[in-house]
Amino acid sequence: MEYTRRYLMDGLHNLRDLGGYTVPGGVTRFGVLLRSDLPRHLTEDDGARFAALGIRHTLDLRDVDESESMPDELALLDGVSYRQIAMKKVPRAVARNRPGGLSAFDDAFFWGDEYVRMLEDNRPWAKECAEFLAAAEGTVLFHCFTGKDRTGILAALILGVCGVSPEDIAADYSVSQIYLRPVYRWMRENIPDFAARKENAPFFSTAGENILAVCDHLGNEYGGAERFLRECGAGADTLDALRRRMIKKA
């Protein structure tokens, strides 16, 4: 199967490769790290496509309650190992137990502020993810449910460590809203909390400003993603190994 930016699957809508981004002295490699929504309702053809991509690991960023109610079906395929590194302290987007009492369906809600809180509340998670991705052998797919929020934060950290520009990180993040239209439709039809929600509610948005707020925070507070991960406890050898896996020298 030829490597490309987006891969078409029957049971996935937001499956994308982190390869092809320009970095100082090179470009990020295709076929190393893939990001996606939850692998579910996979078909036999999907299994063949994943085998062709050489997927060896699936990294689940959801918590146990989520993974038990909707398992990661990629883990059922031969030769694919399952790892769960759950992001903790993630308030439900539809709840109002956050500063200001806003939910992600209120017009004033801004994902960028939420992402910064999620990042700062999950330093051990960031360290563990970086260590796993640096040491893994073969292609890794990482995901949450929609593949936009927790997955988007991790993708921003990885790309940032590699030296990808904030503009490209934002471009990578922002396409999720288009690809997720079938998932959002399913959510409105099957999850009561989403049934009457406006299609343009902030919850569904992957505007570039959302993840640029994370990039700005990392730059202003730490001097970049690498310094943040170092403060989380990730060693220089870990981040060097991650770059070696991800970067093809020019």
Backbone torsions as a table, in degrees:
resi	resn	phi	psi	omega
1	MET	NA	130.7	-178.0
2	GLU	-75.1	135.8	177.7
3	TYR	-72.2	139.9	179.5
4	THR	-151.9	177.5	-177.0
5	ARG	-71.6	-45.3	179.1
6	ARG	-120.9	139.5	178.6
7	TYR	-111.9	133.1	-179.2
8	LEU	-91.3	126.2	179.5
9	MET	-132.8	158.0	176.2
10	ASP	-74.8	-37.4	-174.3
11	GLY	-103.0	9.3	178.1
12	LEU	-137.8	148.9	-179.2
13	HIS	-120.8	-21.8	-170.3
14	ASN	-125.1	43.3	-177.2
15	LEU	-93.4	117.5	-175.2
16	ARG	-140.4	154.7	-179.1
17	ASP	-98.2	142.6	176.6
18	LEU	-87.8	11.4	178.3
19	GLY	-84.1	161.4	172.5
20	GLY	93.5	7.4	180.0
21	TYR	-98.7	133.4	179.7
22	THR	-69.4	134.1	175.9
23	VAL	-134.3	164.6	178.0
24	PRO	-55.3	118.2	176.5
25	GLY	83.3	8.4	-179.6
26	GLY	175.0	-151.2	-177.4
27	VAL	-149.8	149.2	178.7
28	THR	-71.7	141.4	-175.4
29	ARG	-77.7	141.5	168.7
30	PHE	-78.1	153.8	173.0
31	GLY	77.8	15.9	178.6
32	VAL	-106.8	-57.4	179.9
33	LEU	-126.7	128.0	177.1
34	LEU	-119.2	147.1	177.2
35	ARG	-118.6	148.5	-177.4
36	SER	-162.6	172.4	165.7
37	ASP	-79.1	-179.9	-176.5
38	LEU	-62.8	124.9	173.9
39	PRO	-70.7	105.6	179.4
40	ARG	-145.9	155.2	-176.0
41	HIS	57.2	38.3	179.1
42	LEU	-70.3	141.8	178.9
43	THR	-98.6	170.9	176.9
44	GLU	-60.4	-37.8	177.3
45	ASP	-63.5	-37.9	177.2
46	ASP	-60.8	-42.7	179.2
47	GLY	-57.9	-42.0	178.3
48	ALA	-66.3	-38.1	179.5
49	ARG	-66.5	-42.1	178.3
50	PHE	-65.2	-38.9	177.2
51	ALA	-61.7	-40.5	179.0
52	ALA	-65.6	-31.3	178.1
53	LEU	-77.4	-12.4	178.4
54	GLY	74.8	30.2	179.5
55	ILE	-63.7	127.0	179.4
56	ARG	-115.3	-21.8	-177.5
57	HIS	-140.2	142.9	169.8
58	THR	-119.9	125.4	-177.6
59	LEU	-108.9	114.3	-176.0
60	ASP	-97.5	118.7	-177.8
61	LEU	-93.2	0.8	-178.6
62	ARG	-83.1	167.4	177.5
63	ASP	-84.8	174.4	-173.4
64	VAL	-64.5	-39.3	179.0
65	ASP	-57.9	-43.3	179.7
66	GLU	-67.1	-45.5	-174.9
67	SER	-69.7	-29.8	178.6
68	GLU	-74.9	-35.3	-179.5
69	SER	-78.7	-31.2	178.6
70	MET	-137.4	87.3	-175.2
71	PRO	-64.5	156.4	175.1
72	ASP	-79.7	108.8	-175.4
73	GLU	-75.8	-16.7	176.9
74	LEU	-63.8	-30.6	179.9
75	ALA	-66.8	-14.2	179.9
76	LEU	-83.9	-11.3	-177.4
77	LEU	-79.9	146.2	179.2
78	ASP	-60.7	135.9	175.2
79	GLY	83.1	2.5	-179.5
80	VAL	-109.6	123.0	177.8
81	SER	-95.5	149.3	-176.5
82	TYR	-108.2	134.3	174.5
83	ARG	-135.4	133.9	177.1
84	GLN	-115.5	122.1	172.4
85	ILE	-126.7	92.8	-171.0
86	ALA	-79.5	132.5	171.2
87	MET	-72.9	124.3	-178.4
88	LYS	-91.7	168.3	174.6
89	LYS	54.1	46.1	177.9
90	VAL	-105.2	102.0	179.8
91	PRO	-66.0	141.9	179.2
92	ARG	-60.0	133.0	-174.9
93	ALA	-63.6	-23.8	-178.4
94	VAL	-91.1	-3.2	-178.5
95	ALA	-86.6	169.7	179.1
96	ARG	-116.7	20.1	-178.3
97	ASN	-90.9	53.5	-179.8
98	ARG	-136.8	164.7	179.9
99	PRO	-52.7	129.7	-179.1
100	GLY	84.9	-6.8	178.6
101	GLY	69.1	19.6	-178.6
102	LEU	-85.4	144.8	168.4
103	SER	-107.2	170.7	-177.5
104	ALA	-73.2	1.9	175.8
105	PHE	-103.8	-1.7	175.2
106	ASP	-84.1	140.8	-176.4
107	ASP	-59.5	-29.7	-176.7
108	ALA	-83.1	-5.5	-179.1
109	PHE	-68.6	138.8	179.2
110	PHE	-129.9	116.9	-178.0
111	TRP	-60.0	-31.7	-178.2
112	GLY	-57.5	-45.0	177.8
113	ASP	-63.7	-40.2	-179.9
114	GLU	-65.2	-42.2	-179.9
115	TYR	-62.2	-40.2	179.1
116	VAL	-63.4	-41.4	176.9
117	ARG	-63.9	-44.5	179.5
118	MET	-59.6	-42.6	-179.4
119	LEU	-63.7	-48.6	-176.7
120	GLU	-69.0	-27.8	179.2
121	ASP	-81.6	-4.2	-172.1
122	ASN	-132.4	44.2	179.4
123	ARG	-61.8	-44.4	177.5
124	PRO	-60.0	-36.1	176.8
125	TRP	-62.1	-45.4	-179.8
126	ALA	-61.5	-43.3	178.6
127	LYS	-62.3	-47.9	-177.1
128	GLU	-64.2	-39.7	178.0
129	CYS	-63.4	-45.4	-179.7
130	ALA	-60.9	-42.5	-179.6
131	GLU	-65.9	-41.5	179.0
132	PHE	-64.6	-47.5	-177.0
133	LEU	-67.2	-31.6	179.0
134	ALA	-71.2	-33.8	-174.6
135	ALA	-94.0	-17.0	-175.4
136	ALA	-63.3	144.5	176.3
137	GLU	-105.5	129.4	-178.1
138	GLY	90.4	-177.5	-175.0
139	THR	-75.7	136.2	179.3
140	VAL	-117.2	133.7	169.6
141	LEU	-108.2	127.1	175.9
142	PHE	-118.5	147.7	-172.3
143	HIS	-158.0	162.8	166.0
144	CYS	-121.0	-125.2	175.8
145	PHE	-96.8	-59.8	178.6
146	THR	-88.5	-19.1	-178.3
147	GLY	79.3	25.0	-178.9
148	LYS	-120.0	-35.7	-171.8
149	ASP	-95.1	-75.7	177.1
150	ARG	-60.1	-42.2	177.6
151	THR	-64.3	-39.8	179.5
152	GLY	-64.8	-38.2	177.9
153	ILE	-64.6	-45.8	-179.8
154	LEU	-65.0	-41.0	177.7
155	ALA	-60.8	-40.1	179.1
156	ALA	-63.4	-39.1	177.9
157	LEU	-65.4	-46.3	-178.5
158	ILE	-62.9	-50.7	-178.9
159	LEU	-63.9	-36.6	178.0
160	GLY	-63.7	-43.1	177.6
161	VAL	-61.1	-34.1	-179.6
162	CYS	-77.1	-14.2	179.5
163	GLY	96.8	14.5	176.1
164	VAL	-67.7	141.1	-177.3
165	SER	-68.0	152.5	175.3
166	PRO	-56.5	-34.3	-179.5
167	GLU	-64.6	-41.7	178.1
168	ASP	-71.8	-34.5	175.4
169	ILE	-61.9	-42.5	178.7
170	ALA	-66.4	-38.7	178.5
171	ALA	-64.5	-42.2	178.4
172	ASP	-61.0	-42.3	-178.9
173	TYR	-68.6	-42.5	-165.0
174	SER	-71.4	-21.6	-177.3
175	VAL	-71.7	-14.3	-178.0
176	SER	-56.7	-38.2	-175.8
177	GLN	-58.4	-37.0	179.2
178	ILE	-73.4	-46.8	-176.6
179	TYR	-68.3	-23.8	-175.2
180	LEU	-88.6	4.0	-177.9
181	ARG	-53.3	-44.0	177.8
182	PRO	-65.3	-33.9	178.2
183	VAL	-68.5	-43.5	178.2
184	TYR	-62.3	-39.0	177.3
185	ARG	-62.1	-43.2	177.8
186	TRP	-62.2	-41.6	-179.3
187	MET	-61.9	-43.7	-179.4
188	ARG	-67.2	-28.4	-178.1
189	GLU	-87.1	-20.2	-171.7
190	ASN	-123.8	-13.7	-178.9
191	ILE	-115.3	114.9	-174.5
192	PRO	-52.2	-40.0	-178.2
193	ASP	-61.5	-20.3	-175.6
194	PHE	-105.0	-4.9	-168.6
195	ALA	-57.6	-42.7	-173.9
196	ALA	-107.8	18.9	-175.1
197	ARG	-80.3	145.8	177.5
198	LYS	-69.3	142.5	-179.1
199	GLU	-66.5	-22.3	179.7
200	ASN	-99.9	17.2	176.9
201	ALA	-63.4	148.3	-179.2
202	PRO	-54.1	-30.5	-179.4
203	PHE	-51.4	-40.8	-173.5
204	PHE	-83.8	-6.2	-172.3
205	SER	-80.5	137.6	165.7
206	THR	-124.8	48.6	175.8
207	ALA	-60.0	142.3	-177.5
208	GLY	-55.5	-30.7	-179.2
209	GLU	-60.3	-27.5	-179.5
210	ASN	-59.9	-52.0	-175.9
211	ILE	-84.1	-23.2	174.3
212	LEU	-63.8	-29.1	175.7
213	ALA	-63.0	-36.0	176.5
214	VAL	-68.4	-46.0	179.0
215	CYS	-59.5	-43.1	178.5
216	ASP	-62.9	-43.1	179.7
217	HIS	-62.1	-45.7	-179.8
218	LEU	-63.0	-41.3	-179.8
219	GLY	-69.4	-44.4	-175.4
220	ASN	-73.5	-38.2	-174.2
221	GLU	-91.3	-27.2	-173.1
222	TYR	-128.8	-13.0	-174.3
223	GLY	85.2	12.8	176.2
224	GLY	129.6	172.8	-177.1
225	ALA	-63.4	-37.1	-178.3
226	GLU	-63.2	-46.3	179.7
227	ARG	-64.1	-36.9	176.9
228	PHE	-61.1	-48.6	-178.2
229	LEU	-65.6	-33.4	175.6
230	ARG	-63.7	-40.5	178.4
231	GLU	-69.4	-24.3	175.0
232	CYS	-75.2	-12.8	179.0
233	GLY	112.1	-2.0	177.7
234	ALA	-71.9	132.6	-178.2
235	GLY	-79.4	160.3	178.0
236	ALA	-60.3	-35.4	179.4
237	ASP	-64.9	-35.9	177.5
238	THR	-63.8	-47.3	-177.8
239	LEU	-70.3	-34.2	174.1
240	ASP	-64.1	-41.9	179.0
241	ALA	-64.8	-37.8	178.1
242	LEU	-63.9	-41.9	178.3
243	ARG	-67.0	-38.8	178.2
244	ARG	-61.4	-39.1	178.5
245	ARG	-67.9	-36.9	-169.0
246	MET	-93.6	-25.0	-169.8
247	ILE	-107.5	128.5	172.1
248	LYS	-99.7	120.1	-177.2
249	LYS	-67.3	144.5	179.5
250	ALA	-70.9	NA	NA
